[in-house]
Amino acid sequence: MEGGVPEADGSAFKECISLSKNNPYVLRLAFSAGIGGLLFDYDTGVISGSLLYIREDFKDVDRKTWLQGKQEEGIQILRKIYPEGEVEA
């Protein structure tokens, strides 16, 4: 098939499994990278949620400060990347 995606065979998967069995460093590295990604996403969600309460509690932050400006910039960027309705403000 010219110009398309080639069909997958099991050789790439078998090679990956044998590499992880022979070298456990690769498996530990992938596991720690996955955990790091999950923690980063969790932290981002916590900070985004806390900004809502910071806005209500501190009147100085309630005005358009750089903190909320960055949050609104992020929301605008996400709205450009993702389709309508997937990004909540």
C-alpha positions in Angstrom: 0.0 0.0 0.0 1.7 3.1 -1.2 1.5 6.3 0.8 -0.6 4.8 3.5 -0.1 3.4 6.9 1.5 -0.1 6.8 -0.2 -2.9 8.6 1.2 -3.7 12.0 2.7 -7.1 12.7 3.6 -8.5 16.0 7.4 -8.1 15.6 7.5 -4.5 17.0 5.5 -5.6 20.1 7.7 -8.7 20.6 10.8 -6.6 20.3 9.5 -4.1 22.9 8.6 -6.9 25.4 12.0 -8.6 24.9 13.8 -5.3 25.5 11.9 -4.7 28.7 12.6 -8.2 29.9 16.3 -8.0 29.1 16.7 -4.4 30.4 14.4 -3.6 33.4 15.8 0.0 33.4 13.6 0.7 30.4 10.5 -0.5 32.2 11.3 1.5 35.3 12.0 4.6 33.2 8.6 4.2 31.4 6.8 3.6 34.7 8.3 6.7 36.4 7.6 8.8 33.4 4.0 7.7 33.5 3.6 8.5 37.2 5.3 11.9 36.6 2.7 12.7 33.9 -0.2 11.8 36.2 1.2 13.9 39.0 1.7 16.9 36.7 -1.9 16.6 35.4 -3.3 16.3 38.9 -1.3 19.3 40.1 -2.5 21.4 37.1 -6.1 20.5 38.0 -5.7 21.4 41.6 -4.2 24.8 40.8 -6.9 25.5 38.3 -9.6 24.7 40.8 -7.9 26.7 43.5 -7.8 29.8 41.3 -11.6 29.9 41.5 -11.6 30.2 45.3 -8.7 32.7 45.3 -10.7 35.0 43.1 -13.6 35.0 45.5 -11.5 35.3 48.7 -9.0 37.9 47.7 -10.4 41.1 46.1 -7.0 42.1 44.8 -6.9 39.0 42.7 -10.5 39.5 41.7 -9.3 42.4 39.5 -7.7 41.4 36.2 -4.2 40.6 37.5 -1.5 38.6 35.8 -2.7 35.4 37.5 -6.1 35.5 36.0 -4.7 36.7 32.7 -2.6 33.6 32.5 -5.6 31.4 33.3 -7.7 33.1 30.6 -4.8 32.8 28.1 -4.6 29.1 28.8 -8.4 28.7 28.3 -8.2 30.6 25.0 -5.3 28.4 23.8 -7.2 25.2 24.8 -10.3 26.5 22.9 -8.2 26.9 19.8 -6.9 23.3 20.1 -10.0 21.4 21.2 -13.4 21.5 19.6 -16.3 23.6 21.0 -17.7 22.4 24.3 -14.8 20.4 25.5 -13.1 23.3 27.5 -15.0 24.6 30.5 -14.1 28.1 31.7 
